Amino acid sequence: MKNTKFLENVSVFLVLLGGICWGLVGAFGFDLIGMIFNSDPSMMSPLTRIIYVLIGLSAIYRIVLWAQGRK
């Protein structure tokens, strides 16, 4: 049960981070994750790609929880 709560908290954090990042991209064309983890802004580093995948998986996890009626 404790691991589930931790996973839910991490998924909420990552979904919020993803929302903020996409808001910055949409409003200003600024990629926050890319700026933090890339030395070359024209290429996506493996770490940046992993973070984006984790954000996407977190969103899917939150959708599943929402569909099951959980918060």
CORURLIN-V337386 format. One record per pair of residues at least 6 apart in sequence whose C-alpha atoms are under 8 Angstrom apart, sorted by the first residue. I is the first residue (numbers start at 1). J is the second residue. If there is no record, write none. Layout:
i->[I	I]
j->[J	J]
This chain:
i->[8	11	11	11	11	11	12	12	14	14	14	14	15	15	15	15	17	18	18	21	21	21	22	24	24	24	25	33	33	34	34	34	34	35	37	37	37	38	38	38	65]
j->[62	55	58	59	61	62	58	62	54	55	58	59	55	56	58	59	55	52	55	31	32	33	31	30	31	32	31	48	51	41	44	45	48	41	45	47	48	44	45	48	71]
